[in-house]
């Protein structure tokens, strides 16, 4: 570890600035789940089509 490392919990002002920083907020913008849902739906459609093709063929 570097010798000049300053722990953000070392004093109250630094700790409060660390806690109030935008990166520390738990409600930060979450990544979109739309691509995941679209991929699952597309895979389900492919599986249903494959089962139907095998059943009717």
N, CA, C and O atoms as a printed pandas DataFrame, in Angstrom:
     atom_number atom_name residue_name chain_id  residue_number  x_coord  y_coord  z_coord
0              1         N          UNK        A               1    0.853   -1.169    0.000
1              2        CA          UNK        A               1    0.000    0.000    0.000
2              3         C          UNK        A               1    0.904    1.239    0.000
3              4         O          UNK        A               1    1.985    1.241    0.589
4              5         N          UNK        A               2    0.439    2.269   -0.663
5              6        CA          UNK        A               2    1.226    3.500   -0.732
6              7         C          UNK        A               2    1.320    4.153    0.641
7              8         O          UNK        A               2    0.417    4.030    1.469
8              9         N          UNK        A               3    2.426    4.845    0.862
9             10        CA          UNK        A               3    2.622    5.495    2.153
10            11         C          UNK        A               3    1.697    6.687    2.348
11            12         O          UNK        A               3    1.359    7.028    3.482
12            13         N          UNK        A               4    1.284    7.325    1.257
13            14        CA          UNK        A               4    0.462    8.527    1.376
14            15         C          UNK        A               4   -1.040    8.206    1.264
15            16         O          UNK        A               4   -1.840    9.112    1.030
16            17         N          UNK        A               5   -1.426    6.951    1.424
17            18        CA          UNK        A               5   -2.841    6.571    1.377
18            19         C          UNK        A               5   -3.570    7.174    2.569
19            20         O          UNK        A               5   -3.123    7.066    3.711
20            21         N          UNK        A               6   -4.703    7.814    2.281
21            22        CA          UNK        A               6   -5.523    8.398    3.331
22            23         C          UNK        A               6   -6.839    7.641    3.401
23            24         O          UNK        A               6   -7.592    7.595    2.429
24            25         N          UNK        A               7   -7.104    7.063    4.532
25            26        CA          UNK        A               7   -8.339    6.322    4.730
26            27         C          UNK        A               7   -9.509    7.303    4.802
27            28         O          UNK        A               7   -9.465    8.235    5.604
28            29         N          UNK        A               8  -10.565    7.121    3.981
29            30        CA          UNK        A               8  -11.690    8.061    4.017
30            31         C          UNK        A               8  -12.411    8.071    5.361
31            32         O          UNK        A               8  -13.125    9.026    5.667
32            33         N          UNK        A               9  -12.238    7.039    6.155
33            34        CA          UNK        A               9  -12.868    7.050    7.469
34            35         C          UNK        A               9  -11.952    7.676    8.513
35            36         O          UNK        A               9  -12.254    7.651    9.706
36            37         N          UNK        A              10  -10.828    8.239    8.061
37            38        CA          UNK        A              10   -9.849    8.812    8.980
38            39         C          UNK        A              10  -10.368   10.021    9.725
39            40         O          UNK        A              10  -10.019   10.226   10.888
40            41         N          UNK        A              11  -11.196   10.825    9.080
41            42        CA          UNK        A              11  -11.815   11.925    9.811
42            43         C          UNK        A              11  -13.265   12.075    9.359
43            44         O          UNK        A              11  -13.650   11.560    8.309
44            45         N          UNK        A              12  -14.050   12.766   10.136
45            46        CA          UNK        A              12  -15.486   12.829    9.901
46            47         C          UNK        A              12  -15.832   13.497    8.583
47            48         O          UNK        A              12  -16.729   13.031    7.882
48            49         N          UNK        A              13  -15.155   14.562    8.229
49            50        CA          UNK        A              13  -15.478   15.284    6.997
50            51         C          UNK        A              13  -15.217   14.414    5.766
51            52         O          UNK        A              13  -16.032   14.381    4.844
52            53         N          UNK        A              14  -14.097   13.720    5.752
53            54        CA          UNK        A              14  -13.809   12.845    4.614
54            55         C          UNK        A              14  -14.809   11.696    4.545
55            56         O          UNK        A              14  -15.238   11.319    3.454
56            57         N          UNK        A              15  -15.181   11.144    5.675
57            58        CA          UNK        A              15  -16.129   10.036    5.678
58            59         C          UNK        A              15  -17.501   10.493    5.187
59            60         O          UNK        A              15  -18.142    9.789    4.406
60            61         N          UNK        A              16  -17.955   11.655    5.631
61            62        CA          UNK        A              16  -19.254   12.162    5.173
62            63         C          UNK        A              16  -19.234   12.444    3.674
63            64         O          UNK        A              16  -20.217   12.179    2.982
64            65         N          UNK        A              17  -18.124   12.980    3.167
65            66        CA          UNK        A              17  -18.014   13.216    1.729
66            67         C          UNK        A              17  -18.044   11.889    0.970
67            68         O          UNK        A              17  -18.633   11.809   -0.108
68            69         N          UNK        A              18  -17.420   10.858    1.517
69            70        CA          UNK        A              18  -17.418    9.540    0.886
70            71         C          UNK        A              18  -18.823    8.939    0.879
71            72         O          UNK        A              18  -19.254    8.387   -0.133
72            73         N          UNK        A              19  -19.533    9.042    1.990
73            74        CA          UNK        A              19  -20.873    8.480    2.087
74            75         C          UNK        A              19  -21.842    9.228    1.185
75            76         O          UNK        A              19  -22.720    8.608    0.587
76            77         N          UNK        A              20  -21.708   10.530    1.073
77            78        CA          UNK        A              20  -22.620   11.337    0.272
78            79         C          UNK        A              20  -22.281   11.345   -1.206
79            80         O          UNK        A              20  -23.004   11.960   -1.990
80            81         N          UNK        A              21  -21.202   10.681   -1.617
81            82        CA          UNK        A              21  -20.816   10.684   -3.031
82            83         C          UNK        A              21  -21.853    9.925   -3.852
83            84         O          UNK        A              21  -22.471    8.990   -3.343
84            85         N          UNK        A              22  -22.057   10.308   -5.114
85            86        CA          UNK        A              22  -23.075    9.657   -5.951
86            87         C          UNK        A              22  -22.811    8.167   -6.172
87            88         O          UNK        A              22  -23.760    7.409   -6.368
88            89         N          UNK        A              23  -21.560    7.728   -6.148
89            90        CA          UNK        A              23  -21.257    6.320   -6.371
90            91         C          UNK        A              23  -21.719    5.457   -5.208
91            92         O          UNK        A              23  -21.925    4.256   -5.380
92            93         N          UNK        A              24  -21.884    6.040   -4.039
93            94        CA          UNK        A              24  -22.222    5.266   -2.849
94            95         C          UNK        A              24  -23.729    5.094   -2.669
95            96         O          UNK        A              24  -24.151    4.347   -1.786
96            97         N          UNK        A              25  -24.541    5.754   -3.469
97            98        CA          UNK        A              25  -25.985    5.674   -3.285
98            99         C          UNK        A              25  -26.494    4.332   -3.773
99           100         O          UNK        A              25  -26.198    3.944   -4.903
100          101         N          UNK        A              26  -27.252    3.608   -2.955
101          102        CA          UNK        A              26  -27.755    2.303   -3.369
102          103         C          UNK        A              26  -28.832    2.397   -4.442
103          104         O          UNK        A              26  -29.059    1.420   -5.155
104          105         N          UNK        A              27  -29.492    3.523   -4.579
105          106        CA          UNK        A              27  -30.545    3.684   -5.571
106          107         C          UNK        A              27  -30.042    4.206   -6.899
107          108         O          UNK        A              27  -30.813    4.780   -7.668
108          109         N          UNK        A              28  -28.778    4.019   -7.182
109          110        CA          UNK        A              28  -28.219    4.510   -8.443
110          111         C          UNK        A              28  -28.884    3.786   -9.610
111          112         O          UNK        A              28  -29.450    2.705   -9.448
112          113         N          UNK        A              29  -28.806    4.394  -10.774
113          114        CA          UNK        A              29  -29.455    3.852  -11.963
114          115         C          UNK        A              29  -28.941    2.445  -12.256
115          116         O          UNK        A              29  -27.749    2.231  -12.475
116          117         N          UNK        A              30  -29.856    1.508  -12.253
117          118        CA          UNK        A              30  -29.501    0.116  -12.542
118          119         C          UNK        A              30  -29.489   -0.086  -14.055
119          120         O          UNK        A              30  -30.229    0.582  -14.776
120          121         N          UNK        A              31  -28.664   -0.991  -14.531
121          122        CA          UNK        A              31  -28.650   -1.249  -15.968
122          123         C          UNK        A              31  -29.981   -1.829  -16.428
123          124         O          UNK        A              31  -30.684   -2.485  -15.659
124          125         N          UNK        A              32  -30.313   -1.584  -17.672
125          126        CA          UNK        A              32  -31.583   -2.040  -18.220
126          127         C          UNK        A              32  -31.614   -3.559  -18.321
127          128         O          UNK        A              32  -30.628   -4.182  -18.714
128          129         N          UNK        A              33  -32.742   -4.148  -17.966
129          130        CA          UNK        A              33  -32.909   -5.599  -18.059
130          131         C          UNK        A              33  -33.629   -5.988  -19.330
131          132         O          UNK        A              33  -33.898   -7.169  -19.547
132          133         N          UNK        A              34  -33.951   -5.007  -20.187
133          134        CA          UNK        A              34  -34.679   -5.278  -21.413
134          135         C          UNK        A              34  -33.951   -6.266  -22.323
135          136         O          UNK        A              34  -34.600   -7.179  -22.834
136          137         N          UNK        A              35  -32.630   -6.138  -22.559
137          138        CA          UNK        A              35  -31.963   -7.131  -23.415
138          139         C          UNK        A              35  -32.037   -8.555  -22.852
139          140         O          UNK        A              35  -32.162   -9.514  -23.614
140          141         N          UNK        A              36  -31.963   -8.696  -21.552
141          142        CA          UNK        A              36  -32.057  -10.020  -20.932
142          143         C          UNK        A              36  -33.440  -10.614  -21.152
143          144         O          UNK        A              36  -33.562  -11.781  -21.523
144          145         N          UNK        A              37  -34.470   -9.828  -20.928
145          146        CA          UNK        A              37  -35.837  -10.304  -21.105
146          147         C          UNK        A              37  -36.084  -10.640  -22.572
147          148         O          UNK        A              37  -36.694  -11.666  -22.874
148          149         N          UNK        A              38  -35.622   -9.794  -23.485
149          150        CA          UNK        A              38  -35.803  -10.053  -24.912
150          151         C          UNK        A              38  -35.088  -11.334  -25.329
151          152         O          UNK        A              38  -35.618  -12.095  -26.138
152          153         N          UNK        A              39  -33.914  -11.582  -24.800
153          154        CA          UNK        A              39  -33.184  -12.809  -25.113
154          155         C          UNK        A              39  -33.900  -14.044  -24.611
155          156         O          UNK        A              39  -33.946  -15.062  -25.302
156          157         N          UNK        A              40  -34.459  -13.965  -23.414
157          158        CA          UNK        A              40  -35.196  -15.104  -22.857
158          159         C          UNK        A              40  -36.449  -15.384  -23.679
159          160         O          UNK        A              40  -36.771  -16.542  -23.947
160          161         N          UNK        A              41  -37.156  -14.335  -24.081
161          162        CA          UNK        A              41  -38.365  -14.510  -24.897
162          163         C          UNK        A              41  -37.999  -15.106  -26.252
163          164         O          UNK        A              41  -38.687  -16.005  -26.735
164          165         N          UNK        A              42  -36.925  -14.615  -26.871
165          166        CA          UNK        A              42  -36.507  -15.145  -28.170
166          167         C          UNK        A              42  -36.120  -16.623  -28.053
167          168         O          UNK        A              42  -36.459  -17.421  -28.927
168          169         N          UNK        A              43  -35.422  -16.986  -26.996
169          170        CA          UNK        A              43  -35.037  -18.384  -26.797
170          171         C          UNK        A              43  -36.272  -19.257  -26.592
171          172         O          UNK        A              43  -36.327  -20.379  -27.096
172          173         N          UNK        A              44  -37.247  -18.760  -25.867
173          174        CA          UNK        A              44  -38.476  -19.523  -25.641
174          175         C          UNK        A              44  -39.233  -19.733  -26.947
175          176         O          UNK        A              44  -39.772  -20.814  -27.184
176          177         N          UNK        A              45  -39.277  -18.716  -27.789
177          178        CA          UNK        A              45  -39.946  -18.841  -29.085
178          179         C          UNK        A              45  -39.242  -19.882  -29.947
179          180         O          UNK        A              45  -39.901  -20.684  -30.608
180          181         N          UNK        A              46  -37.918  -19.878  -29.946
181          182        CA          UNK        A              46  -37.162  -20.853  -30.725
182          183         C          UNK        A              46  -37.421  -22.270  -30.217
183          184         O          UNK        A              46  -37.600  -23.190  -31.015
184          185         N          UNK        A              47  -37.443  -22.449  -28.909
185          186        CA          UNK        A              47  -37.693  -23.783  -28.339
186          187         C          UNK        A              47  -39.097  -24.255  -28.689
187          188         O          UNK        A              47  -39.272  -25.410  -29.077
188          189         N          UNK        A              48  -40.099  -23.392  -28.563
189          190        CA          UNK        A              48  -41.476  -23.771  -28.893
190          191         C          UNK        A              48  -41.582  -24.108  -30.379
191          192         O          UNK        A              48  -42.245  -25.081  -30.736
192          193         N          UNK        A              49  -40.950  -23.334  -31.244
193          194        CA          UNK        A              49  -40.984  -23.613  -32.680
194          195         C          UNK        A              49  -40.300  -24.938  -32.993
195          196         O          UNK        A              49  -40.784  -25.693  -33.836
196          197         N          UNK        A              50  -39.197  -25.231  -32.338
197          198        CA          UNK        A              50  -38.486  -26.488  -32.556
198          199         C          UNK        A              50  -39.330  -27.680  -32.099
199          200         O          UNK        A              50  -39.394  -28.691  -32.798
200          201         N          UNK        A              51  -39.965  -27.578  -30.960
201          202        CA          UNK        A              51  -40.824  -28.656  -30.461
202          203         C          UNK        A              51  -42.012  -28.862  -31.399
203          204         O          UNK        A              51  -42.375  -30.001  -31.693
204          205         N          UNK        A              52  -42.617  -27.776  -31.871
205          206        CA          UNK        A              52  -43.752  -27.889  -32.793
206          207         C          UNK        A              52  -43.312  -28.527  -34.114
207          208         O          UNK        A              52  -44.027  -29.358  -34.674
208          209         N          UNK        A              53  -42.143  -28.139  -34.603
209          210        CA          UNK        A              53  -41.634  -28.697  -35.876
210          211         C          UNK        A              53  -41.374  -30.202  -35.738
211          212         O          UNK        A              53  -41.683  -30.980  -36.640
212          213         N          UNK        A              54  -40.803  -30.597  -34.596
213          214        CA          UNK        A              54  -40.522  -32.006  -34.368
214          215         C          UNK        A              54  -41.822  -32.795  -34.169
215          216         O          UNK        A              54  -41.917  -33.938  -34.615
216          217         N          UNK        A              55  -42.807  -32.212  -33.518
217          218        CA          UNK        A              55  -44.065  -32.905  -33.264
218          219         C          UNK        A              55  -44.883  -33.059  -34.543
219          220         O          UNK        A              55  -45.551  -34.076  -34.727
220          221         N          UNK        A              56  -44.841  -32.079  -35.415
221          222        CA          UNK        A              56  -45.642  -32.124  -36.644
222          223         C          UNK        A              56  -44.906  -32.797  -37.800
223          224         O          UNK        A              56  -45.515  -33.162  -38.805
224          225         N          UNK        A              57  -43.583  -32.959  -37.648
225          226        CA          UNK        A              57  -42.787  -33.490  -38.767
226          227         C          UNK        A              57  -42.691  -34.944  -38.869
227          228         O          UNK        A              57  -42.041  -35.457  -39.780
